[in-house]
Amino acid sequence: METPFENSDSKVTNLEVEMAIDFEALRRKLGQLSGNNSRRNVMWRPQEGETSTVRLIAFPDNDGQPFAERWFYYGIGANRGLLTPHQFGKPDPFQELINKLRDDGSKESYELAKKLYPKMRSYALVVVRGEEDKGVRIWSFGKTVYQELLNIMLDEDFGDITDPLEGFDVKVECVKQPGRKWANTSVRARPRSSALSDDKKQIKEWMDNLPSLDELYTCKSYEELEKIINEWLDAGAPDEDTARAMQQQQQEQRQESNDNPFSADQSESTSSTKYKDLDDAFNDLANF
């Protein structure tokens, strides 16, 4: 007769296999619950009237590209920004409708398709000088800054500014010119190369703990997106002028304080804010 302790080793081994725990997933979940991985903590943006110095870090596993791109649908109903499944090779009801409207060829179909076209946002991993204790963060920027950064990297005097040992820090200046509605963000590389940190252990820690865009932005399911677009169509898609006016009104009705627009609680706010630059308004609209 088998005692309770006979073959205990094999039973424990089987139990361990069946109940394997993903501790890395637990750490991510703990970070989410504690707020350590929230957009408020992970995202960074330049402040109007200030010049910041940052060190850019290339995104890993990004087809050799140092910066990341994400495409979003904007202005569809009450949704601030919808990540497009099409960019990841997944079925996308928005893209299916756009293709049908293109095939139709009528002026009305063209105008409707134009409202559905996704827009791109670009992202860089950054360590902000003077704020190294906050670790690596994510900076979201528009086309102009993206082009400036690429031009710097293609300049033979700089090259790979993201190199952790021999790269270059970048000055980020956010200035609002008199008479302009939005502040302008510009970038320039510092003339001397340097290491990401004088402490190699610190470099390793940062490189081993890079924030992930995929954990911040996730696609809705096909069914969810299909429901959103059908409701938008049934309600009557606004014309371009109306959509622009609605967007401006939404921007002006955000909270008046200077709260961080990357806060996860931002979408639930009913107060209003005044935006200092175009990226600021764009980010809030997209619930970044």
C-alpha positions as CSV (number, residue, x, y, z in Angstrom):
1,M,0.0,0.0,0.0
2,E,1.3,3.4,-1.0
3,T,2.0,5.8,1.9
4,P,1.3,9.5,1.5
5,F,5.0,10.2,1.1
6,E,5.7,7.6,-1.6
7,N,6.7,9.0,-5.0
8,S,6.4,12.5,-3.4
9,D,9.3,13.8,-5.5
10,S,7.6,13.1,-8.8
11,K,4.3,14.5,-7.5
12,V,5.9,17.7,-6.4
13,T,7.7,18.0,-9.7
14,N,4.4,17.6,-11.6
15,L,2.8,20.2,-9.4
16,E,5.5,22.7,-10.0
17,V,5.2,22.3,-13.7
18,E,1.4,22.7,-13.6
19,M,1.6,25.7,-11.3
20,A,4.6,27.6,-12.9
21,I,4.5,31.3,-12.0
22,D,5.6,34.1,-14.3
23,F,7.4,36.3,-11.8
24,E,8.2,38.9,-14.4
25,A,4.5,39.3,-15.1
26,L,3.9,39.6,-11.4
27,R,6.5,42.4,-11.2
28,R,4.8,44.2,-14.1
29,K,1.4,43.8,-12.4
30,L,2.8,45.1,-9.1
31,G,4.2,48.1,-11.0
32,Q,0.8,48.8,-12.5
33,L,-1.0,48.6,-9.2
34,S,1.5,50.7,-7.4
35,G,1.6,53.3,-10.2
36,N,5.2,52.8,-11.0
37,N,4.4,51.9,-14.6
38,S,1.6,54.4,-15.1
39,R,1.8,57.0,-17.9
40,R,2.3,59.7,-15.3
41,N,5.6,58.1,-14.3
42,V,6.8,56.7,-17.6
43,M,6.1,59.6,-20.0
44,W,8.2,62.8,-20.3
45,R,7.5,66.0,-22.1
46,P,9.5,69.3,-22.4
47,Q,8.1,72.2,-20.5
48,E,7.3,75.5,-22.2
49,G,10.0,78.1,-21.6
50,E,12.6,75.5,-20.5
51,T,15.6,73.8,-22.0
52,S,16.2,70.2,-21.0
53,T,19.1,67.9,-21.7
54,V,18.3,64.3,-22.5
55,R,20.0,61.2,-23.5
56,L,18.2,59.1,-26.1
57,I,18.2,55.3,-26.0
58,A,17.4,53.2,-29.0
59,F,14.3,50.9,-28.8
60,P,15.4,47.3,-28.8
61,D,14.1,44.8,-31.3
62,N,12.8,47.6,-33.6
63,D,14.2,46.6,-37.0
64,G,17.3,48.7,-36.4
65,Q,15.3,51.9,-36.0
66,P,16.2,54.0,-32.9
67,F,12.8,55.5,-32.5
68,A,9.4,53.9,-32.5
69,E,6.2,54.8,-34.4
70,R,2.6,54.2,-33.6
71,W,-0.5,55.0,-35.6
72,F,-3.8,56.1,-34.1
73,Y,-7.3,56.9,-35.3
74,Y,-8.4,60.2,-33.9
75,G,-11.7,62.1,-33.6
76,I,-13.9,59.0,-33.8
77,G,-16.8,59.6,-31.4
78,A,-15.7,60.2,-27.8
79,N,-12.5,58.2,-28.2
80,R,-9.3,60.2,-27.9
81,G,-7.1,57.8,-29.7
82,L,-7.4,54.3,-31.0
83,L,-4.3,52.2,-31.7
84,T,-4.6,50.8,-35.2
85,P,-4.4,47.0,-35.4
86,H,-3.5,47.3,-39.1
87,Q,0.1,48.4,-38.3
88,F,0.6,45.1,-36.5
89,G,-0.8,43.0,-39.4
90,K,-4.1,42.3,-37.6
91,P,-7.6,42.6,-39.0
92,D,-8.8,46.2,-38.8
93,P,-12.4,47.3,-39.4
94,F,-11.3,50.9,-39.9
95,Q,-8.8,49.9,-42.6
96,E,-11.4,47.7,-44.3
97,L,-13.8,50.6,-44.4
98,I,-11.1,53.0,-45.8
99,N,-10.3,50.5,-48.5
100,K,-14.0,50.2,-49.5
101,L,-14.4,53.9,-49.6
102,R,-11.3,54.2,-51.8
103,D,-12.7,51.6,-54.2
104,D,-16.0,53.5,-54.4
105,G,-14.2,56.5,-55.8
106,S,-16.9,59.1,-55.2
107,K,-16.2,62.5,-53.7
108,E,-18.3,61.7,-50.6
109,S,-16.4,58.5,-50.0
110,Y,-13.1,60.3,-50.4
111,E,-14.1,62.9,-47.8
112,L,-15.3,60.2,-45.4
113,A,-12.1,58.1,-45.8
114,K,-10.0,61.2,-45.2
115,K,-11.5,61.6,-41.7
116,L,-10.6,58.0,-40.9
117,Y,-6.9,58.1,-42.0
118,P,-4.7,57.3,-39.0
119,K,-2.0,59.7,-37.7
120,M,1.5,58.8,-36.6
121,R,3.2,59.6,-33.3
122,S,6.9,59.0,-32.7
123,Y,8.6,57.9,-29.5
124,A,12.0,57.9,-28.0
125,L,13.4,56.4,-24.8
126,V,15.1,59.1,-22.8
127,V,17.1,59.7,-19.6
128,V,16.6,63.3,-18.5
129,R,19.7,64.9,-17.1
130,G,19.1,66.0,-13.6
131,E,16.3,63.5,-13.2
132,E,18.3,60.3,-13.6
133,D,16.6,59.0,-10.4
134,K,13.4,58.6,-12.5
135,G,15.0,56.2,-14.8
136,V,14.3,55.7,-18.5
137,R,11.1,57.3,-19.7
138,I,9.3,57.7,-23.0
139,W,9.1,61.0,-25.0
140,S,6.3,61.4,-27.5
141,F,6.8,63.9,-30.3
142,G,5.5,64.9,-33.7
143,K,6.9,64.9,-37.3
144,T,9.1,68.0,-37.0
145,V,11.1,66.8,-34.0
146,Y,11.3,63.4,-35.5
147,Q,12.8,64.8,-38.7
148,E,15.3,66.9,-36.7
149,L,16.5,63.9,-34.7
150,L,16.9,61.8,-37.9
151,N,18.9,64.6,-39.5
152,I,21.2,64.8,-36.5
153,M,21.9,61.0,-36.7
154,L,22.6,61.2,-40.4
155,D,25.1,64.0,-39.8
156,E,28.6,62.5,-40.0
157,D,29.7,64.7,-37.0
158,F,27.3,62.8,-34.8
159,G,26.1,59.4,-36.1
160,D,24.5,57.2,-33.5
161,I,23.6,59.6,-30.8
162,T,21.9,56.8,-28.9
163,D,25.1,54.8,-28.3
164,P,25.3,54.2,-24.5
165,L,29.1,54.6,-24.4
166,E,29.9,57.1,-27.2
167,G,26.6,58.8,-28.0
168,F,25.6,62.4,-27.6
169,D,23.2,64.2,-25.2
170,V,20.5,66.3,-26.9
171,K,19.2,69.8,-25.9
172,V,15.4,70.0,-26.1
173,E,14.0,73.6,-26.1
174,C,10.3,74.4,-25.9
175,V,9.6,78.1,-26.8
176,K,6.4,79.9,-27.6
177,Q,7.0,82.8,-30.0
178,P,4.9,86.0,-29.7
179,G,1.7,85.8,-31.6
180,R,1.9,82.0,-32.0
181,K,-0.8,79.7,-30.6
182,W,1.5,76.8,-29.9
183,A,5.0,76.5,-28.5
184,N,7.7,75.1,-30.8
185,T,10.0,72.3,-29.7
186,S,13.5,72.1,-31.2
187,V,16.4,69.8,-30.6
188,R,20.2,70.0,-31.1
189,A,23.0,67.6,-30.2
190,R,25.7,68.7,-27.8
191,P,29.1,68.9,-29.4
192,R,30.9,66.3,-27.3
193,S,30.2,62.6,-27.0
194,S,29.8,61.0,-23.6
195,A,28.6,57.8,-21.9
196,L,25.0,57.4,-20.8
197,S,26.4,57.3,-17.3
198,D,29.8,57.2,-15.6
199,D,28.6,54.2,-13.7
200,K,28.5,51.1,-15.9
201,K,26.2,49.3,-13.4
202,Q,23.8,52.1,-13.8
203,I,23.9,51.8,-17.6
204,K,23.1,48.1,-17.3
205,E,20.3,48.7,-14.9
206,W,18.7,51.2,-17.3
207,M,19.2,49.1,-20.3
208,D,17.7,46.1,-18.5
209,N,14.6,48.0,-17.4
210,L,13.4,49.9,-20.5
211,P,9.7,50.9,-20.5
212,S,7.6,49.2,-23.1
213,L,5.2,51.0,-25.5
214,D,3.3,47.8,-25.9
215,E,2.4,47.8,-22.1
216,L,1.2,51.4,-22.4
217,Y,-0.9,51.2,-25.6
218,T,-2.9,48.2,-26.5
219,C,-5.3,47.5,-29.4
220,K,-9.0,47.1,-28.8
221,S,-10.5,43.9,-30.2
222,Y,-11.9,43.8,-33.7
223,E,-15.4,43.6,-32.3
224,E,-14.9,46.7,-30.1
225,L,-13.5,48.7,-33.0
226,E,-16.3,47.5,-35.3
227,K,-18.9,48.7,-32.7
228,I,-17.1,52.1,-32.4
229,I,-17.1,52.8,-36.1
230,N,-20.6,51.6,-36.6
231,E,-21.9,53.9,-33.8
232,W,-19.9,56.8,-35.3
233,L,-21.4,56.2,-38.8
234,D,-24.9,55.8,-37.4
235,A,-24.6,59.1,-35.5
236,G,-23.5,60.8,-38.7
237,A,-19.8,61.5,-39.1
238,P,-19.2,65.2,-38.7
239,D,-17.8,67.2,-41.6
240,E,-14.2,68.4,-41.4
241,D,-15.0,71.9,-40.1
242,T,-17.3,70.5,-37.4
243,A,-14.8,67.9,-36.4
244,R,-12.0,70.5,-36.1
245,A,-14.3,72.8,-34.0
246,M,-15.3,69.9,-31.8
247,Q,-11.6,69.0,-31.3
248,Q,-10.7,72.6,-30.4
249,Q,-13.6,72.7,-27.9
250,Q,-12.5,69.5,-26.3
251,Q,-9.0,70.9,-25.9
252,E,-10.3,74.1,-24.3
253,Q,-12.5,72.3,-21.9
254,R,-9.8,70.2,-20.3
255,Q,-8.8,71.0,-16.8
256,E,-7.4,74.5,-16.2
257,S,-4.6,73.3,-13.9
258,N,-1.3,72.3,-15.3
259,D,-1.7,68.6,-14.4
260,N,0.4,66.2,-16.3
261,P,-1.6,65.2,-19.4
262,F,-0.2,61.7,-19.3
263,S,-2.0,60.9,-16.1
264,A,-4.0,57.7,-16.3
265,D,-6.9,59.5,-14.6
266,Q,-7.0,62.3,-17.2
267,S,-9.7,60.7,-19.2
268,E,-12.1,60.9,-16.3
269,S,-11.6,64.5,-15.7
270,T,-14.4,66.9,-16.5
271,S,-12.5,70.1,-15.9
272,S,-10.5,72.0,-18.6
273,T,-6.9,72.8,-19.4
274,K,-5.1,75.3,-21.6
275,Y,-2.4,73.7,-23.7
276,K,1.0,75.2,-24.0
277,D,2.0,73.5,-27.3
278,L,0.7,71.4,-30.1
279,D,2.2,68.2,-28.7
280,D,0.6,68.9,-25.3
281,A,-2.8,69.1,-26.9
282,F,-2.2,66.2,-29.2
283,N,-1.0,64.0,-26.3
284,D,-4.1,64.8,-24.2
285,L,-6.4,64.2,-27.1
286,A,-4.9,60.8,-27.6
287,N,-5.0,60.1,-23.8
288,F,-1.2,59.8,-23.7
